[in-house]
Amino acid sequence: MPSGSRMGAGLMGVGLMLLLLSGCGGEAGLPGWLEALPSVRSFPIRSGRILSAHPPYRVRWKIELKGRRYRGTTPLRLLESRLVSQGHYRSWRWRVEAPPPIVHSWMLWQRDAPRLGFVAKGGGRRVAYGWKEGFRRLYALVGRLEGQTPTPARITLILVPWQESLKLHLDVTGRKAIPIVTATWYPTSLRQSRLFQKVRFHALRAALADVGADLEIVAEATRAPPGIPADREAADRRLENADCWQTAIRIGLAAGTPGRFATTGVELAQTLDQPSIHSFLGELAEAERDNPSDRHVAALRSDLRVLHRLSATLVREHLRWPVHGRDQAAIDTLIRSCAKWTRPGGRDGSGSTPVRVK
């Protein structure tokens, strides 16, 4: 049956890689890079194999978070997960689970976010930008990226303490909705500074972006011919499409919010056109040919290609990489570009409505 996979390398890991490339380490060669950057081998690995692409849906999810705090993995039962939030929006139902340390950290965000201006309207009052608002925005963003009403989904999001390890393999079914299960890191610090609130906001957006990327994996897999394994080109395309969704959604979720948000886009925009990056892409391709089963290398190459393409698009539009919720033109350009690249036939999403804070 069709399947898809991705690795959550994200902007942070690639940004660090690019910053290193622009410095003295650029002569170390690929093996040196992979060993010099410990986070390369600890990027989250997520894959979804479609066992049934029609109701009742069945998906086999494999999630591995290789944290630096423990050598092994933390059994799911030891996480003592509690329900953080649950709800529904249109055809989606969602639940967020986390162990107590994350729950306490999340409560600090809920308490202080309105004071910092991260609010949305709800029940006639202004409430903190939380999971309800996040999933509502995610639904709108997925609709823009797909160019149609999002597929019904039943989403389970598991928050794992930052840099703890987790391995989760399971088959899930959904009678009328695609079952999405994913896990992602979230900070447990109880610090209350404005900086740490921004870290929590970034983690919220990153978690929702992971869900969005998983939805793209499922969409791609359900369109693939059943029983035919994806060739290398198709597998690369799926990985890049999921990366593009992940990037566009993470940034789109910040539209209209106050203050600068966490991104390495500034460094990327300054670095991606340097010859060292093109040379490094060539080294990655060569390393993949030597070891095609190394998904870490494939993920790095995919992230670099996607970010290079997005940055080039912004340059053509005379825009800078968005670093603030007010950078609506750049945010819309990223979403529109990813919609065009990832939809079958490359249809443009320029007519969609921007996502904004109300």
FIFINU-198853 format. One line per 2 residues: number of its first residue (from 1); for each residue x, y, z of C-alpha. Coordinates in Angstrom, 2 decimals. Example, Ala and Ser with C-alpha at 12.3 -4.5 7.8 and 13.67 -1.06 7.14 Angstrom:
% FIFINU-198853
1> 12.30 -4.50 7.80 ~ 13.67 -1.06 7.14
***
This chain:
% FIFINU-198853
1> 0.00 0.00 0.00 ~ 1.09 3.58 -0.48
3> 3.20 5.09 2.21 ~ 5.01 8.28 3.06
5> 7.64 9.38 5.51 ~ 9.33 12.49 6.74
7> 11.79 13.67 9.32 ~ 11.22 16.78 11.37
9> 14.54 18.42 10.68 ~ 12.92 21.81 10.47
11> 14.44 25.25 10.18 ~ 16.43 25.10 13.41
13> 18.60 22.15 12.46 ~ 19.18 23.37 8.94
15> 19.82 26.90 10.17 ~ 22.58 25.64 12.43
17> 24.00 23.67 9.54 ~ 24.04 26.73 7.32
19> 25.67 28.90 9.95 ~ 28.38 26.29 10.31
21> 28.81 26.11 6.56 ~ 29.51 29.82 6.41
23> 32.30 29.49 8.99 ~ 35.58 27.66 9.28
25> 33.97 24.22 9.42 ~ 33.05 24.36 5.74
27> 36.15 22.36 4.80 ~ 35.35 19.41 7.03
29> 33.39 17.54 4.36 ~ 30.08 15.73 4.73
31> 31.09 13.01 7.22 ~ 32.58 15.70 9.44
33> 29.34 17.70 9.27 ~ 27.17 14.78 10.30
35> 29.38 14.00 13.26 ~ 30.01 17.63 14.24
37> 26.30 18.42 14.53 ~ 24.82 16.03 17.14
39> 21.27 17.11 16.39 ~ 21.50 15.66 12.87
41> 21.16 12.12 14.18 ~ 18.48 13.09 16.69
43> 16.02 14.62 14.22 ~ 12.53 13.17 14.82
45> 11.52 10.45 12.38 ~ 7.84 10.04 11.51
47> 6.29 7.83 8.88 ~ 2.76 6.94 7.90
49> 1.87 3.86 5.85 ~ -1.65 3.82 4.43
51> -3.15 0.38 4.97 ~ -6.60 1.45 3.77
53> -7.09 4.68 1.81 ~ -10.89 4.50 2.00
55> -13.32 4.26 4.95 ~ -12.73 2.63 7.29
57> -9.26 4.21 7.10 ~ -6.23 2.41 8.50
59> -2.79 3.99 8.94 ~ 0.41 2.56 10.41
61> 2.34 5.30 12.20 ~ 5.95 5.05 13.32
63> 7.34 7.85 15.48 ~ 10.86 8.03 16.88
65> 12.10 10.96 18.92 ~ 15.78 10.40 19.62
67> 16.50 12.79 22.43 ~ 19.81 13.55 24.07
69> 18.64 13.04 27.65 ~ 18.42 9.25 27.53
71> 20.26 6.59 25.57 ~ 17.20 4.42 25.14
73> 13.56 5.28 24.67 ~ 10.92 6.27 27.16
75> 7.96 3.85 27.14 ~ 4.75 5.70 26.44
77> 3.19 4.51 29.71 ~ 6.00 6.20 31.68
79> 5.08 9.57 30.22 ~ 1.91 9.53 32.35
81> 0.14 11.49 29.66 ~ -2.87 13.56 30.60
83> -5.43 15.19 28.40 ~ -4.33 18.79 27.81
85> -7.05 19.78 25.39 ~ -9.61 18.31 23.04
87> -12.19 19.66 20.66 ~ -13.46 19.75 17.12
89> -13.59 22.18 14.23 ~ -15.59 21.48 11.11
91> -14.71 17.90 10.09 ~ -11.73 17.59 12.45
93> -11.63 16.14 15.94 ~ -8.45 16.56 17.93
95> -6.93 15.78 21.30 ~ -3.62 16.85 22.81
97> -1.93 14.72 25.48 ~ 1.12 15.46 27.62
99> 2.79 14.45 30.92 ~ 2.46 16.74 33.99
101> 5.69 18.77 33.44 ~ 4.41 19.93 30.06
103> 0.94 20.59 31.42 ~ 2.45 22.97 34.00
105> 4.50 24.74 31.32 ~ 1.44 25.03 29.08
107> -0.59 26.59 31.88 ~ 1.96 29.42 32.09
109> 1.39 30.14 28.41 ~ -2.39 30.13 28.86
111> -2.11 32.50 31.82 ~ 0.28 35.06 30.33
113> -0.38 34.92 26.58 ~ -3.26 37.47 26.64
115> -1.05 39.97 28.49 ~ 1.55 39.60 25.73
117> -1.04 40.14 23.02 ~ -1.35 36.53 21.79
119> -5.14 36.45 21.88 ~ -8.17 35.43 19.86
121> -11.87 36.11 20.23 ~ -13.90 33.37 21.88
123> -17.31 33.44 23.54 ~ -17.41 37.23 23.38
125> -14.08 37.63 25.15 ~ -10.39 37.65 24.30
127> -8.72 34.36 25.16 ~ -5.17 33.06 24.88
129> -4.00 31.72 21.54 ~ -4.24 28.04 22.44
131> -4.98 24.70 20.85 ~ -8.52 25.65 19.81
133> -7.35 28.71 17.91 ~ -4.32 26.80 16.62
135> -6.36 23.97 15.11 ~ -8.84 26.44 13.63
137> -5.97 28.21 11.90 ~ -4.38 24.93 10.88
139> -7.65 23.88 9.23 ~ -7.72 27.14 7.25
141> -4.07 26.77 6.23 ~ -4.50 23.16 5.11
143> -7.52 24.28 3.06 ~ -5.37 26.92 1.36
145> -2.57 24.48 0.68 ~ -4.87 21.77 -0.66
147> -7.15 24.16 -2.56 ~ -10.20 22.38 -1.20
149> -12.03 21.54 2.00 ~ -9.69 19.51 4.24
151> -10.31 15.80 4.53 ~ -12.09 14.72 7.75
153> -9.44 13.84 10.33 ~ -9.17 12.47 13.85
155> -5.96 13.86 15.30 ~ -4.00 12.76 18.36
157> -1.02 14.95 19.25 ~ 1.36 13.74 21.97
159> 3.69 16.31 23.56 ~ 6.97 14.87 24.84
161> 9.36 16.68 27.24 ~ 12.11 18.40 25.31
163> 14.89 16.03 24.22 ~ 13.41 12.95 25.89
165> 13.22 9.85 23.71 ~ 10.16 8.06 22.46
167> 9.48 5.20 20.08 ~ 5.91 4.56 19.05
169> 4.70 2.09 16.42 ~ 0.96 1.55 16.09
171> -1.87 0.89 13.66 ~ -4.86 3.21 13.98
173> -8.24 3.14 12.32 ~ -10.91 5.71 11.57
175> -14.43 4.88 10.49 ~ -15.10 8.15 8.69
177> -11.96 10.23 9.25 ~ -8.24 9.81 8.57
179> -6.51 8.96 11.88 ~ -3.44 11.15 12.47
181> -1.11 10.34 15.37 ~ 2.09 12.31 15.93
183> 4.43 13.24 18.77 ~ 6.62 16.27 19.17
185> 8.84 17.93 21.75 ~ 7.57 20.69 24.03
187> 9.49 22.63 26.73 ~ 8.96 21.81 30.41
189> 10.71 24.85 31.86 ~ 8.58 26.88 34.29
191> 10.40 30.13 33.59 ~ 7.99 32.98 33.04
193> 10.02 35.49 31.05 ~ 8.82 36.93 27.75
195> 11.56 34.93 26.02 ~ 10.29 31.62 27.37
197> 6.73 32.51 26.40 ~ 8.00 32.98 22.85
199> 9.65 29.56 23.09 ~ 6.31 28.05 24.12
201> 4.54 29.80 21.25 ~ 7.14 28.51 18.80
203> 6.68 24.97 20.19 ~ 2.90 25.24 19.78
205> 3.29 26.28 16.15 ~ 5.91 23.61 15.49
207> 3.62 20.90 16.90 ~ 0.71 22.00 14.73
209> 3.02 22.22 11.71 ~ 4.00 18.59 12.33
211> 0.32 17.65 12.20 ~ -0.01 19.58 8.94
213> 2.98 17.79 7.41 ~ 1.47 14.43 8.42
215> -1.77 15.42 6.70 ~ 0.24 16.11 3.53
217> 1.89 12.69 3.82 ~ -1.52 11.05 4.02
219> -2.88 13.10 1.12 ~ 0.09 12.15 -1.06
221> -0.14 8.49 -0.07 ~ -3.85 8.20 -0.81
223> -3.26 9.58 -4.32 ~ -0.53 7.02 -5.08
225> -1.42 3.82 -6.99 ~ -2.11 1.04 -4.46
227> 0.45 -1.70 -4.09 ~ 3.18 0.12 -6.03
229> 6.19 1.30 -3.97 ~ 7.25 4.88 -4.61
231> 10.38 5.29 -6.70 ~ 13.23 7.52 -5.52
233> 11.95 10.60 -7.35 ~ 8.43 10.21 -5.95
235> 9.77 9.62 -2.44 ~ 11.90 12.78 -2.67
237> 8.92 14.77 -3.88 ~ 6.76 13.60 -0.98
239> 9.45 14.47 1.52 ~ 9.91 17.93 0.04
241> 6.15 18.55 -0.09 ~ 5.77 17.66 3.58
243> 8.72 19.93 4.42 ~ 7.15 22.77 2.46
245> 3.83 22.37 4.28 ~ 5.63 22.20 7.62
247> 7.49 25.45 6.95 ~ 4.52 27.36 5.52
249> 2.18 26.28 8.31 ~ 4.60 27.07 11.12
251> 5.03 30.59 9.78 ~ 1.39 31.01 8.78
253> 0.22 30.21 12.30 ~ 2.05 33.32 13.51
255> 0.24 35.68 11.11 ~ -1.06 38.75 12.91
257> 0.59 37.95 16.23 ~ 2.78 40.53 17.99
259> 6.54 40.53 18.22 ~ 9.20 38.65 16.30
261> 8.85 34.90 16.13 ~ 11.57 32.27 16.22
263> 13.02 31.51 12.80 ~ 16.37 31.06 11.15
265> 15.02 32.62 7.98 ~ 17.28 35.66 8.22
267> 20.40 33.50 8.24 ~ 18.97 31.33 5.47
269> 18.23 34.28 3.23 ~ 21.80 35.49 3.66
271> 23.43 32.11 3.14 ~ 21.48 30.01 0.65
273> 22.93 31.64 -2.47 ~ 26.53 31.07 -1.42
275> 28.48 28.56 -3.54 ~ 29.15 26.44 -0.43
277> 25.46 25.54 -0.22 ~ 25.30 24.32 -3.81
279> 28.47 22.33 -3.19 ~ 26.99 20.87 -0.01
281> 23.81 19.83 -1.86 ~ 26.03 17.94 -4.27
283> 27.81 16.22 -1.37 ~ 24.47 15.20 0.12
285> 23.34 13.70 -3.18 ~ 26.60 11.75 -3.42
287> 26.23 10.50 0.16 ~ 22.69 9.33 -0.61
289> 23.92 7.35 -3.59 ~ 26.48 5.64 -1.35
291> 23.97 4.98 1.43 ~ 20.40 5.33 0.10
293> 18.86 4.05 3.34 ~ 20.17 7.00 5.40
295> 17.01 9.05 5.90 ~ 18.88 11.69 7.90
297> 20.85 12.71 4.83 ~ 17.70 12.68 2.68
299> 15.95 14.92 5.20 ~ 18.77 17.47 5.23
301> 18.86 17.62 1.45 ~ 15.08 17.96 1.30
303> 15.03 20.82 3.82 ~ 17.81 22.66 2.02
305> 16.13 22.37 -1.36 ~ 12.76 23.52 -0.03
307> 14.20 26.47 1.87 ~ 16.39 27.45 -1.06
309> 13.34 27.44 -3.32 ~ 11.23 29.44 -0.85
311> 13.97 32.01 -0.34 ~ 14.40 32.40 -4.10
313> 10.66 33.00 -4.43 ~ 10.75 35.74 -1.81
315> 13.69 37.39 -3.57 ~ 11.78 37.42 -6.86
317> 8.84 39.05 -5.08 ~ 11.19 41.62 -3.48
319> 10.26 40.35 -0.02 ~ 12.25 39.41 3.05
321> 11.85 36.19 5.00 ~ 8.98 36.81 7.50
323> 10.12 37.29 11.09 ~ 7.05 39.11 12.43
325> 3.32 38.45 12.42 ~ 2.83 41.68 10.48
327> 4.86 40.36 7.51 ~ 1.62 39.25 5.85
329> 2.76 39.64 2.24 ~ 5.76 37.36 2.76
331> 3.67 34.86 4.75 ~ 1.04 34.72 2.00
333> 3.75 34.27 -0.63 ~ 5.21 31.25 1.20
335> 1.78 29.63 1.59 ~ 0.84 30.33 -2.03
337> 4.17 28.94 -3.28 ~ 3.84 25.72 -1.29
339> 0.27 25.31 -2.49 ~ 1.41 25.63 -6.09
341> 4.28 23.16 -5.70 ~ 2.45 20.47 -3.76
343> -0.95 20.31 -5.43 ~ -1.50 17.83 -8.25
345> -1.07 19.79 -11.47 ~ 0.58 22.70 -9.65
347> -2.54 24.83 -9.31 ~ -1.96 28.16 -7.61
349> -3.62 29.12 -4.33 ~ -3.48 32.88 -4.80
351> -7.22 33.31 -4.39 ~ -7.33 31.94 -0.86
353> -8.10 34.10 2.13 ~ -5.10 34.96 4.39
355> -5.10 33.63 7.95 ~ -5.19 36.49 10.45
357> -5.87 37.05 14.12 ~ -9.42 38.32 14.60
***
